Amino acid sequence: MDIKIERRAEIALRSLGASERKQALNSINKLAGSPSDRFLSGLEFQKIRTESGEELFIHRAGRRMRLVLSRDSSGWILEDIVDHDRLETLLHSPG
């Protein structure tokens, strides 16, 4: 499966420490090597729908790190890499 990496995710990846960067890259490489049907059916993902109706997929890449992915007609997009607490704040904040 091909994964396109958005600029926001590239910046987040560069800002990680060496250990966290390695964890993130390992997760990205693991996802890239998986067929998309396995990707969707895996227990490692949480599917959410935004207010605009877009579906996002959350993947745990480490103890505190999450990959945020979306899908378009050409494949998968790594939207961002965020801390678990930050993601929870975004998901549960009003508006």
Stockholm file with secondary structure:
# STOCKHOLM 1.0

chainA/1-95         MDIKIERRAEIALRSLGASERKQALNSINKLAGSPSDRFLSGLEFQKIRTESGEELFIHRAGRRMRLVLSRDSSGWILEDIVDHDRLETLLHSPG
#=GR chainA/1-95 SS CCEEECHHHHHHHHHSCHHHHHHHHHHHHHHHTSCHHHHHHCTTEEEEECTTSCEEEEEECSSSEEEEEEEETTEEEEEEEEEHHHHHHHHHSCC
#=GC SS_cons        CCEEECHHHHHHHHHSCHHHHHHHHHHHHHHHTSCHHHHHHCTTEEEEECTTSCEEEEEECSSSEEEEEEEETTEEEEEEEEEHHHHHHHHHSCC
//
